C-alpha cells in the first residue's frame, strides 16, 4: 500500500475521471461526513453550482491505491472582502484513511488552487474543527440563522 496521493481537480461535470461517477461522489460525501452530512440532493445541487460556468468552483479528488481517499468541494462566492471569494463547502476522507494527513493535504492542495480567501462553516462539536484550525482557519463570526 502506497502513501502517495494523486489529486484530480474537476471543474465541469463532463470532466469527472473514469474511475468515479457522480452518484458515487454524492454517496461518498454523504456517507463519510456522518453525522455532519447534508442530504444527497443538497450535495448534488452543490456539485451543480461548482460545475456551472456562471457560478464556479471545483471538486478536488484525492486518490490512493486506485481508490477514492478523499474529496473536497470549493465554490466561488462571487464576492470579496467581507465575504471571502471562496467557500469550502464539503471535505471528507475515507474512514479507514483518517488521521493519516489525507484531509490536511487535500485542504492545503485545494486552497493553493484558489484565488482569494476561503471560508468554511463547521459545527462547534465537529472534530474536524481542530484540523481546520491547524491548517490556518480561524473563527471570525458566529453564524446565526433565521429558520423558515
HELIX and SHEET records of a PDB file:
HELIX    1   1 UNK A   13  UNK A   15  5                                   3    
HELIX    2   2 UNK A   22  UNK A   32  1                                  11    
HELIX    3   3 UNK A   40  UNK A   51  1                                  12    
HELIX    4   4 UNK A   95  UNK A   97  5                                   3    
HELIX    5   5 UNK A  102  UNK A  112  1                                  11    
HELIX    6   6 UNK A  128  UNK A  135  1                                   8    
SHEET    1   A 5 UNK A   6  UNK A  10  0                                        
SHEET    2   A 5 UNK A  57  UNK A  64 -1                                        
SHEET    3   A 5 UNK A  67  UNK A  76 -1                                        
SHEET    4   A 5 UNK A  86  UNK A  93 -1                                        
SHEET    5   A 5 UNK A 118  UNK A 120  1                                        
END                                                                             
